[in-house]
Amino acid sequence: MKKPTTFHLFGLLTLLLCLSCADKPKYDLSTIPSEKPGDILFMQRAFPYGEIATEAYPEAISWKQGQSLEKSGGGPVWEFSGPLNIGGRISDIAIDPIDPDTYYVGAASGGIFKSTDAGATWLPIFDGQQYLSIGDIEISATDSNKIYVGTGEPNAGGGSLAYDGNGIFKSTDGGLSWESKGLPDIGSVGKIVIDPTDDETLYVGAMGPLFRDDPNKGVYKSTDGGDTWSQVLFVSDITGVIDMAIHPTNPNIVYAATWERIRRPDFRIYGGETSRIYRSTDAGATWSELTTGLPSLPEQKGRISIDIAQSNPDVLYALYADRNGSIFDVFKTTNGGNSWNSLGGGDLTNVGFHWWFGGITVDPSDENTLYNIGFVMEKSTDGGASWGPSFSGVHVDQHALAFHPSIANLILLGNDGGLYTSTDAGNTWSFDDTLPITQFYRIEADPQNSNRLYGGSQDNSTFRTTTGGLSDFTIITGGDGFQPLIDPNDSGTIYTLAQRGFLQKSINDAASFSTVLSGIDPAERKNWDTPIAFDPVNSNIVFYGGERLYKSVDRALNWNPISPILHDGPYPGNNGFGTLTSIDISSFDSDKIIIGYDDGNIWTTTDGGSNWVQVSTALPDRWVTKVLTSRFESNTLYVTISGYRFGEDNGHVYKSTDFGATWTNIGASLPDIPVNDIVQDSFGNLFLGTDIGVLGSEDEGATWMPVGANMPAVVVTDLDIHEADNLLFAATYGRSSYKLDISGNVLSVDDQTLATELILAPNPVTDVLTISGVDQSGNAEIKVFNALGQLVMELPFTEDLNLIELQTGIYYLQINSAGSTQTKRFIKR
């Protein structure tokens, strides 16, 4: 039911409560920056209560993992569809201290990738875990098979994933297998440091959950490899630890940089009095704030980064952003932190949002060579007295830098665009074009040619391939990319969207683009992800959603509104609600249209917009993610919504057979998880893009099952069916895109359940994999797919499968036998 509670009233109440707490610093509301972050992923999921049900996500993952293999047959195998060469946001990098050709890359929302050939090829090694947002990766200096990972991206920008992490993980075999080591409630991890003399002793800097105040922040210590933990430093429930450093020869000395941070979808306070530097000289038992020579005023203290010179550990550097996000100063100590001197930092590029960047890093071989991991890369060779460019021309927004302790000038850089490698200390570089970590918002295959695939992404624009290749995608328009549309009758006519509804069009196959917003009210609010749609029978007619629905009959040259404002606003702030999020037009009658809003309103018209009927009064008050007209029945509609139940008896997928007059919850059997998209194939199957992957139903939502065995637990933001080639494309937020052959009924279930379950042993396997639990009466056959869903082996069934020629990695073995299919994951060492 529609509720009077609004997201912004909740946010304001939360702010006032926060600012009234006696144990927290007081703030003047005028200090809140006017340029507010655009957190669409959080806003979708938190409306209208202003919070995410954090316990729901792991419960949904457990539901998915527990679904019957007998029913789903282990799932078909998704084929990766790119891109590899566009890149995506990297949050951390580590180089094996013993083997310089072994790299680890942590993606903001795509897990961890490992390369053993200096980046020529990559293996996803964290896909078996529930959370793929990575904060920090640290490798033991003495046993490089021992790795600690902190989940949850600590950066706090508008492109951050809605979900935090779920604690610390440990591997003792170079990342092939992982064990949870607790701290599931610390939100995101700013830094892990390992005792250089004892790799079972480590410290974790916890930033806590991004969008709420929480006591699970500070520094945690373990002396038994993560089996048990103690919170050894706590400042406040709005102050986490963003960076740490440990003395390379005296592990009793540890430094922690704290960051006071309050974040809500419609405001932020990124600094204050409790942004500080602390030092412990007794292995974390006690801590002292370092103050001599360092900033003291609250407005001077925002995100702080700190690093210690490995070649002279009395030398440390710290970069301070102020509370508004500008660089305040760079400081240096030559006595282990007892006193600090200002270096000025005036040569550094200052863009005003330095809460997004990695900060200061010292070359391990030279105390006077340091790097600023900022908007662009900058380098000093004189101890911070002056700065110049480094890694010139790479993608902006830098997050991570990694050195090898014994190979001079080898540096890896990670930013919002991907991974860069330099062998000459940043003078020249090469871009890694093999990492599948793009954060998609939308995807579209050219209706005339499925090899022409388009996508819109966070940080990496709108791009396409015209060949179906994985590494030949090219950017065609800039900004954050959203819904591309390709004229179904003319592949050379292309529409692209950037944030807040900036619509462009090409009529020469992307050779040039022009803005096509004539008639769209520039003062009208547009969603970060503005919807557009074709009339299904006449592609000259295009629809666009602002606060009203607009229609063009001349291929977007001119626009006219065909609806009044139909949201519940007005809403304050530039992140306020009251915008269209989805549009669909019936293929039976172009005058029958359904639209959905971000404030839960859904409206229909049966006369092309002359009259509108609200059809959402009986539906949950949630952000509408998709409205869909049935391809089989003119009065049948589907709606998907985001958010969580919070104890209410509602769902995330609804169906109407009377054009919205009444609705049925067809998602009752689903876990409590946001649903981002719904499509319907030629068999009548329904597919959902959800925060835990793709789910499908062959019985109009009575039951749902996971679709595919090899897609990791990643947010699927968009689905697209290519009708001519019977392909289902899935866009993910962090793992690029996948496609699935749906020419057959992929959700069809044999009436007979499988008598036995497929068993693979040993797993992990070195040479020979023994297969059991297979009905061999139906001429069983084996298919083996790599982690990207590419077929690498096909042969008649054999109980002992020789894998000696397969490279180390993660694979999926599929058995087709007696009309049934089972798929199981295995690791090849």
Secondary structure, DSSP 8 states (H G I E B T S, - for coil): ---S--HHHHHHHHHHHHHH-TTS----GGGS-SS----HHHHHHHTTTT---TTHHHHHHHHHHHS-HHHHTT----EEEE-SSS---EEEEEE-SS-TT-EEEEETTTEEEEESSTTSS-EE--TTSS---EEEEEE-SS-TT-EEEEES----STT--S-----EEEESSTTSS-EE-S-TTSBEEEEEEE-TT-TT-EEEEEEE-TTS--S--EEEEESSTTSS-EEEE--BTTEEEEEEEE-SS-TT-EEEEEEE-EEETTEEE---TT--EEEESSTTSS-EEE-TTS--SGGG---EEEEE-TT-TT-EEEEEE-TTSSEEEEEEESSTTSS-EE---TTS---S-GGGS-EEEE-TT-TT-EEEESSSEEEESSTTSS-EE-STTS-S-EEEEEEETTEEEEEEEEETTEEEEESSTTSS-EE-------BEEEEEEETTEEEEEEEEESSSBEEEESS--SS--EEEE-SBB---EE-TT-TT-EEEEEGGGEEEEESSTTS--EE--TTS-TTS---TT--EEEETTEEEEEEEESSSEEEESSTTSS-EE-S---SS----STT----EEEEEE-SS-TT-EEEEETTS-EEEESSTTSS-EE--TTS-S--EEEEEE-SS-TT-EEEEE-S--TT-S--SEEEESSTTSS-EE--TTS-S--EEEEEE-TT--EEEEETTEEEEESSTTSS-EE--SS--S--EEEEEEETTTTEEEEEEBSS-EEEEE-SS-TT---SS--SS--EEESSSBSSEEEEES--GGG--EEEEEETTS-EEEEEE--SEEE-TTS-SEEEEEEEEETTEEEEEEEEE-
